[in-house]
Amino acid sequence: MSTAEAGSRTKPTPRWVTLLLVLAGVAVFWIAGIPLPFLFGPMAACLIAAFAGANLQGFGKVSVAARTILGVAVGSAVTPALISDLPQLGLSLALIPAYIAVIGCVGFLFFHRFCGYDPATAYFAAMPGGLQDMVIFGQEAGGDPRALSLIHATRVLLIVTTVPVLMTVLFDADLTNPIGAPIQDVPIHELLAMLFAAIVGWRIATKVRLFGASILGPMILAAILSLSDVIHMRPPKEAILTAQFFIGTGIGIHYMGITWGEFRRIILTAVAFVAILAILAAIMAELLPLITGIGPLEAFLAFAPGGQAEMTVMAIVAGADLGVVIAHHLLRLVLVISFAPVFTSLAKVKRPKR
């Protein structure tokens, strides 16, 4: 049986079952006083269900729509003050291509030479891009989509769960930082402007086939509104918590149908690779404050190889400079996505005809 078939052996449960389980996860984490219960609760519930043999369904377009909230949050952080500070970020941003190259080379050798994956799977498993993007491009290049999905889901899972711990231990960050004002404290005209940026930005970005349309479209439109003195706040607390809820669920859903064979063969290698990434990120976090004006916490978050949505959440809860952190992640994703079709084309040319 192929790995792709392994993920679909059991009949999917109704979405209302998924909703009840992930809400239960939130409740348990909330009562236990565990940080970020709306993120970690759904994630843990889905993981337990997956290893118990369940086959939960995700929330489809609703989960994608929730990401527009984070796009608006990032866009609202693009202020005239941030624009004026961009020249100071030039050196650290210039290090992103080299950082990606190092990750790519180390990761490709690790997955191809050490783990025995085919070149296409090894390359797209190593690239620190978006989960869905890397799976799609990897499959087009002839890679194993199931392996890529599990590897990148594990990368994001481990980054999301370990970064909060490292932020508190290494940087004394307070994860109780207000993530946004209560909805009743946000002026109605700003709420409407944010809703406009989320819906219209997403639709326009989808029409022009912009990668990461659900985040980048709202982010661009919200940034325009912020620079135009229309938006002065990030989305309300309730909206950010909703985004956390769907992100946590989305990460956990990728483990549905996992077998113990896949755990030994795929998950453990992904864990080892994340350890390598953590070392590289730690080195950058130590060096950047010495050669740039970026603070240690911002440097760590800027080079932590998590997903854009997840790192947005981390920056918000830690009270870090959201614009600085996301500027680096956006450049990383642009570079990874831009080069992905090139490798895919090369892989198709080199692939033997059947």
C-alpha positions, -999 to 999 in steps of 0.1 A, spaced: 0 0 0 13 34 -9 18 62 16 -9 82 -1 -34 53 2 -25 50 39 -40 84 46 -74 75 32 -81 40 46 -108 50 70 -140 69 62 -138 106 71 -159 116 101 -184 145 98 -170 179 103 -192 184 134 -172 157 151 -140 175 143 -155 207 158 -165 190 190 -131 174 194 -110 205 188 -133 225 211 -127 199 238 -90 204 232 -93 241 237 -113 236 269 -88 212 284 -58 234 276 -77 265 289 -87 248 322 -51 235 326 -37 270 322 -15 260 292 -4 289 271 -21 295 237 -50 271 243 -67 281 211 -36 270 191 -23 240 210 -57 226 221 -70 218 186 -36 207 175 -33 182 204 -68 169 199 -62 162 162 -29 145 169 -45 122 195 -74 114 172 -50 106 143 -29 82 164 -61 66 176 -70 58 140 -96 85 134 -99 103 101 -111 138 109 -120 163 82 -107 199 82 -129 229 77 -119 236 41 -126 272 30 -134 283 65 -98 275 76 -84 294 46 -107 324 54 -94 325 89 -59 332 76 -72 365 62 -73 377 98 -36 373 101 -30 390 68 -49 420 81 -29 419 113 3 420 95 -8 447 71 -20 469 100 16 467 113 29 484 82 30 520 94 50 550 82 74 544 111 81 508 98 87 521 62 112 546 75 130 518 94 133 495 63 168 507 53 180 495 87 167 460 79 187 459 46 216 438 60 195 412 78 171 409 48 202 405 25 211 374 46 179 356 38 190 342 4 222 328 19 202 314 48 178 296 24 207 283 4 223 268 35 190 252 46 184 239 11 219 223 7 220 208 42 184 196 39 188 181 5 218 161 15 201 150 47 169 138 30 185 124 -2 218 109 9 210 100 45 173 93 44 172 79 9 144 100 -6 143 107 -43 157 141 -54 123 158 -58 110 148 -24 144 156 -8 145 191 -23 109 201 -15 112 185 20 142 207 27 128 240 14 113 262 42 83 273 22 45 270 28 32 235 35 6 234 8 30 251 -18 58 226 -11 35 196 -14 20 209 -47 53 217 -63 69 186 -50 41 164 -64 44 181 -98 81 174 -98 75 137 -91 80 137 -53 60 118 -27 31 141 -16 23 121 16 59 123 28 61 160 20 28 167 38 40 149 69 75 163 69 63 199 66 34 194 90 60 181 115 83 211 108 55 235 115 42 215 145 76 214 162 84 251 155 50 262 168 54 241 200 90 248 208 93 285 199 71 297 228 92 277 252 124 291 237 110 326 238 103 324 275 136 307 284 160 325 262 144 359 258 122 362 289 93 369 267 58 372 282 34 352 262 5 370 279 10 400 258 -24 413 246 -30 400 211 -56 426 203 -82 448 218 -117 433 226 -140 437 197 -162 463 216 -132 486 219 -125 487 181 -143 515 163 -169 501 139 -154 520 109 -121 502 115 -138 468 119 -155 474 85 -122 485 69 -105 453 82 -134 432 69 -131 450 35 -93 443 35 -98 406 43 -125 398 18 -115 421 -11 -78 415 -6 -83 377 -7 -105 378 -38 -81 400 -57 -51 380 -48 -69 348 -58 -79 363 -91 -43 372 -100 -31 338 -86 -9 353 -60 7 326 -38 -6 326 -2 -35 347 -14 -55 343 18 -27 361 37 -9 382 12 -40 398 -4 -55 410 29 -20 420 41 -13 443 11 -47 459 12 -46 464 50 -11 479 46 -25 504 21 -53 513 45 -28 516 74 -5 539 55 -36 559 44 -45 565 80 -77 544 78 -66 515 100 -48 522 133 -53 488 152 -48 452 145 -79 429 143 -97 423 176 -87 397 201 -116 374 192 -106 374 156 -69 365 164 -81 337 187 -103 324 158 -73 324 135 -53 304 161 -81 279 164 -82 271 127 -44 271 123 -40 246 152 -67 224 137 -51 226 102 -17 215 115 -32 185 133 -54 174 104 -24 167 83 -16 137 105 -49 119 97 -44 83 86 -8 82 98 6 47 104 34 37 128 55 28 98 51 64 86 59 76 120 92 58 121 102 64 85 90 100 80 82 118 112 114 109 130 135 121 101 115 153 100 122 157 137 159 153 131 158 179 103 139 204 125 168 200 151 192 210 123 170 240 115 169 250 151 207 251 153 208 273 122 181 296 135 199 299 169 232 309 152 214 336 132 197 348 164 231 352 181 248 369 151 221 393 139 219 416 170 257 420 168 257 432 132 223 448 129 199 469 149 174 441 153 166 429 188 174 393 198 138 382 200 129 397 166 161 381 151 151 347 165 115 349 152 126 364 118 148 333 111 127 306 128 117 284 98 80 282 106 50 290 84 41 327 79 8 323 96 22 305 126 51 330 130 26 359 128 9 344 158 42 339 177 52 375 171 18 388 183 17 368 215 53 377 223 49 414 217 77 414 191 79 439 162 54 422 138 65 442 108 102 433 112 95 396 117 71 393 88 93 412 64 119 385 67 94 356 64 78 372 34 111 375 16 119 339 25 86 327 11 89 348 -21 124 334 -28 114 298 -21 82 300 -41 99 318 -70 126 291 -75 102 262 -69 89 261 -105 124 262 -118 133 230 -99 100 214 -109 107 221 -146 142 207 -143 129 176 -125 103 170 -153 130 172 -179 153 148 -161 126 123 -152 128 93 -174 98 87 -197 77 56 -191 
